[in-house]
Amino acid sequence: MTISAVLDALGRSRIYDLGLALAPGIPHGPTHSPFLYSLIKKHGQVLYRDGVSAATDVFSMGTHVGTHIDALGHVSKAGRLHGGVSAETVQSFAGGLARCGAHELAPVVARGVLIDGPRLRGRDVLAADDGIGARDFEEACAAQGLSVQPGDAVLVRTGWTRFWPDHDAYHANPAPGVVLDGAVWLAERGVRCVGADTYAFEKVPASGLAVHVALLVDHGIPIIEMLDLEALARDGVHTFLLVASPLKIVGATGAPVRPIAIAEP
């Protein structure tokens, strides 16, 4: 396909922003640094010729705050990262992870598949203790008339985004999510990456982070968390082109990302 054909197709497509806005006060886990922001130079403080001025600012945040992707080195088991890498030999406070860090994550350009949990169960939002397993994925695929293929990016909607404005409600425990046999089902189909509109992807409480271990450590499948999937669900878009480019932060266990879904007109 030529570049002009691609541009023509894009011009007729619908673009969905799947990232949540970053601002002071957004939800963050107790072990993750909050999002902080400030102007450090206002307009008018420094003037150039003809009254021209520029403002500048600064922000800081944990790499697992807001819409983000978990690098493969985010979780270890028995001291090992994905591929059998010894966590102890590649980690340092100053440099982070020399292996399996966010700097090794390639941009995601893949067919996206939306699994709409609330639609499957006839609700607006899943209950806090709902788990999404292999059978749910099978039923959702049948109901939505699709199948999950190798290389797909599978995004799971729970409806939890409605709680985003309320820190305590969004970070509730329990919270819905994927359970272990669901993660295994995804891995067996050779998915490129997975994601969800919750803060943990897996069902909380998560005993031993079993889903993270299965995906990140055992199968090398990155996890995108805190997605906004509401517009896709509202418009009934279940397949699309997903484009997500993580910030290339050397050594980081995760990275902010602003994914977009490109859907057919």
C-alpha positions as CSV (number, residue, x, y, z in Angstrom):
1,M,0.0,0.0,0.0
2,T,1.3,3.4,-0.9
3,I,1.7,6.3,1.5
4,S,-1.0,8.3,-0.3
5,A,-3.4,5.4,0.0
6,V,-2.7,5.2,3.8
7,L,-3.2,8.9,4.2
8,D,-6.4,8.7,2.2
9,A,-7.7,5.9,4.4
10,L,-6.7,7.8,7.6
11,G,-8.6,10.8,6.3
12,R,-11.8,8.8,6.3
13,S,-11.2,7.0,9.6
14,R,-12.4,7.7,13.1
15,I,-9.7,8.5,15.6
16,Y,-10.3,7.6,19.3
17,D,-8.0,9.0,22.1
18,L,-7.6,6.2,24.6
19,G,-5.5,8.1,27.1
20,L,-6.7,9.8,30.3
21,A,-5.8,13.4,30.9
22,L,-2.9,14.1,33.3
23,A,-3.5,16.7,36.0
24,P,-2.7,17.2,39.7
25,G,-5.0,15.1,41.8
26,I,-5.6,12.2,39.4
27,P,-5.7,8.8,41.0
28,H,-2.4,7.1,41.8
29,G,-1.5,4.0,43.8
30,P,0.0,4.4,47.3
31,T,3.4,3.1,46.1
32,H,3.5,5.4,43.0
33,S,4.5,9.1,43.0
34,P,1.5,11.4,42.2
35,F,1.4,13.6,39.1
36,L,2.7,17.1,40.0
37,Y,2.8,20.2,37.7
38,S,3.8,23.8,37.8
39,L,4.6,26.7,35.6
40,I,8.2,27.8,36.3
41,K,8.1,30.9,34.1
42,K,5.1,32.9,33.3
43,H,4.4,35.1,30.3
44,G,5.7,38.5,30.9
45,Q,8.5,37.6,33.3
46,V,11.1,37.6,30.5
47,L,10.4,39.8,27.4
48,Y,12.0,39.6,24.0
49,R,11.8,42.2,21.4
50,D,8.3,43.5,20.4
51,G,6.8,42.2,23.6
52,V,7.3,38.5,22.9
53,S,7.5,36.2,25.9
54,A,7.5,32.5,26.5
55,A,6.2,30.3,29.4
56,T,7.8,27.1,30.5
57,D,6.7,24.4,33.0
58,V,7.7,21.2,34.7
59,F,6.0,18.0,35.8
60,S,6.9,14.9,37.7
61,M,5.1,11.6,38.1
62,G,5.5,7.9,38.7
63,T,5.8,5.8,35.6
64,H,2.7,3.8,36.6
65,V,0.4,6.9,37.0
66,G,-2.2,7.8,34.4
67,T,-2.4,5.8,31.2
68,H,0.8,3.8,31.0
69,I,2.4,0.6,29.9
70,D,4.1,-1.9,32.1
71,A,7.6,-2.8,30.9
72,L,8.5,-6.5,31.1
73,G,10.8,-5.7,34.1
74,H,7.9,-4.4,36.2
75,V,7.4,-7.8,37.9
76,S,9.8,-10.6,38.7
77,K,9.3,-14.2,40.0
78,A,11.9,-16.0,42.1
79,G,14.3,-13.2,41.3
80,R,13.9,-13.6,37.5
81,L,12.5,-11.3,34.9
82,H,11.2,-12.3,31.5
83,G,13.7,-14.5,29.6
84,G,15.3,-15.7,32.8
85,V,17.1,-12.5,33.4
86,S,18.4,-12.1,37.0
87,A,16.8,-9.0,38.4
88,E,19.6,-8.5,40.9
89,T,22.2,-8.2,38.3
90,V,20.5,-5.7,36.1
91,Q,18.8,-3.3,38.6
92,S,20.1,-0.2,40.4
93,F,18.4,2.7,42.1
94,A,20.3,5.2,39.9
95,G,20.0,3.4,36.6
96,G,16.8,1.4,36.9
97,L,16.7,-1.8,34.8
98,A,19.5,-2.4,32.3
99,R,17.3,-5.2,30.8
100,C,13.5,-5.5,30.3
101,G,13.0,-1.7,30.9
102,A,10.7,0.7,29.1
103,H,13.5,1.7,26.7
104,E,13.3,-1.8,25.2
105,L,9.5,-1.5,24.4
106,A,8.8,-1.1,20.7
107,P,5.9,1.1,19.7
108,V,2.7,-0.9,19.3
109,V,1.0,-0.9,15.9
110,A,-1.4,-3.7,15.9
111,R,-5.0,-4.8,15.3
112,G,-6.9,-3.8,18.5
113,V,-9.7,-5.9,19.8
114,L,-12.1,-4.5,22.4
115,I,-13.6,-7.0,24.9
116,D,-16.6,-5.3,26.4
117,G,-17.2,-6.9,29.8
118,P,-20.3,-4.9,30.8
119,R,-21.9,-5.4,27.5
120,L,-21.4,-9.2,27.8
121,R,-23.1,-9.2,31.2
122,G,-25.8,-6.6,30.4
123,R,-24.6,-3.9,32.7
124,D,-23.1,-0.4,32.5
125,V,-20.1,-1.4,34.7
126,L,-18.7,-4.6,36.1
127,A,-19.1,-5.2,39.8
128,A,-16.0,-4.8,42.1
129,D,-15.6,-8.6,42.6
130,D,-16.1,-9.6,38.9
131,G,-13.3,-11.6,37.3
132,I,-12.8,-12.0,33.5
133,G,-11.6,-15.4,32.6
134,A,-11.2,-17.6,29.6
135,R,-14.9,-18.4,29.3
136,D,-15.7,-14.7,29.3
137,F,-13.3,-14.1,26.5
138,E,-14.8,-16.9,24.5
139,E,-18.3,-15.7,25.1
140,A,-17.4,-12.1,24.3
141,C,-15.7,-13.1,21.0
142,A,-18.8,-15.1,20.0
143,A,-21.2,-12.2,20.9
144,Q,-19.1,-9.6,19.1
145,G,-18.5,-11.8,16.1
146,L,-14.7,-11.8,16.2
147,S,-11.7,-13.9,17.1
148,V,-8.4,-13.1,18.8
149,Q,-5.4,-13.6,16.5
150,P,-1.6,-13.7,17.0
151,G,-0.3,-10.2,17.1
152,D,-3.5,-8.6,18.3
153,A,-3.7,-6.1,21.1
154,V,-6.6,-7.1,23.4
155,L,-8.2,-4.3,25.4
156,V,-10.6,-5.1,28.2
157,R,-13.4,-2.7,29.2
158,T,-14.9,-3.0,32.7
159,G,-16.6,0.4,32.8
160,W,-14.3,1.5,35.6
161,T,-13.3,4.8,33.9
162,R,-16.5,6.3,35.4
163,F,-14.8,6.3,38.7
164,W,-11.7,8.2,37.5
165,P,-12.6,11.5,39.0
166,D,-12.8,9.9,42.5
167,H,-9.3,8.7,43.7
168,D,-10.7,6.4,46.3
169,A,-13.4,4.9,44.1
170,Y,-11.1,4.3,41.2
171,H,-8.4,2.6,43.4
172,A,-11.0,0.5,45.3
173,N,-10.1,-2.9,46.5
174,P,-11.7,-5.2,45.4
175,A,-11.8,-4.1,41.7
176,P,-12.7,-6.1,38.6
177,G,-10.2,-7.5,36.2
178,V,-8.7,-10.4,34.3
179,V,-8.0,-13.6,36.3
180,L,-5.3,-16.2,35.6
181,D,-7.0,-18.5,33.2
182,G,-8.0,-15.4,31.2
183,A,-4.4,-14.3,31.0
184,V,-3.3,-17.8,29.9
185,W,-6.1,-17.8,27.3
186,L,-4.7,-14.5,25.9
187,A,-1.1,-15.7,26.0
188,E,-2.0,-18.9,24.2
189,R,-3.3,-16.9,21.3
190,G,0.0,-15.0,20.9
191,V,-1.3,-11.5,21.6
192,R,1.1,-8.6,21.1
193,C,0.0,-6.7,24.2
194,V,-3.1,-6.3,26.5
195,G,-4.7,-3.5,28.3
196,A,-7.7,-2.4,30.4
197,D,-9.5,0.6,31.9
198,T,-8.5,-0.3,35.4
199,Y,-5.4,0.4,37.5
200,A,-4.2,-3.2,37.7
201,F,-5.6,-5.0,34.6
202,E,-6.0,-8.1,36.8
203,K,-8.7,-8.7,39.4
204,V,-7.9,-7.1,42.7
205,P,-6.9,-8.3,45.3
206,A,-4.3,-10.0,43.1
207,S,-2.7,-12.9,45.0
208,G,0.9,-13.0,44.0
209,L,0.3,-10.8,41.0
210,A,-0.4,-14.0,39.1
211,V,-1.7,-12.4,36.0
212,H,1.2,-10.0,35.8
213,V,3.6,-12.9,36.2
214,A,1.9,-14.9,33.5
215,L,1.9,-12.1,31.0
216,L,5.1,-10.1,31.7
217,V,7.4,-12.7,33.1
218,D,6.3,-15.9,31.5
219,H,5.2,-14.7,28.1
220,G,6.7,-11.2,27.5
221,I,3.4,-9.5,26.9
222,P,3.3,-5.8,28.0
223,I,0.2,-4.5,29.9
224,I,-1.4,-1.1,29.3
225,E,-3.4,0.2,32.2
226,M,-5.8,3.1,32.9
227,L,-7.2,3.3,29.4
228,D,-10.3,5.2,28.4
229,L,-12.4,2.8,26.3
230,E,-15.8,4.4,26.8
231,A,-16.0,6.0,23.3
232,L,-15.1,2.8,21.6
233,A,-17.8,0.9,23.5
234,R,-20.4,3.6,23.0
235,D,-19.8,3.5,19.2
236,G,-19.7,-0.3,19.1
237,V,-16.2,-0.4,17.7
238,H,-14.7,-3.8,18.6
239,T,-11.8,-3.9,16.1
240,F,-9.4,-1.1,15.1
241,L,-5.8,-0.2,14.5
242,L,-4.1,0.5,17.8
243,V,-1.1,2.8,17.9
244,A,0.7,3.3,21.2
245,S,4.3,4.6,21.6
246,P,5.7,4.5,25.1
247,L,8.1,7.2,26.3
248,K,11.6,5.7,25.9
249,I,12.7,6.1,29.5
250,V,15.9,4.3,30.1
251,G,15.7,1.7,32.9
252,A,12.0,2.5,33.7
253,T,9.6,-0.2,34.9
254,G,6.8,1.5,33.0
255,A,6.1,4.5,30.8
256,P,3.4,7.0,30.1
257,V,1.6,6.3,26.8
258,R,-1.2,8.0,24.8
259,P,-2.7,5.3,22.7
260,I,-5.1,6.0,19.8
261,A,-7.5,3.7,18.0
262,I,-8.1,4.2,14.3
263,A,-11.4,2.8,13.2
264,E,-13.0,2.3,9.8
265,P,-15.5,5.0,8.8
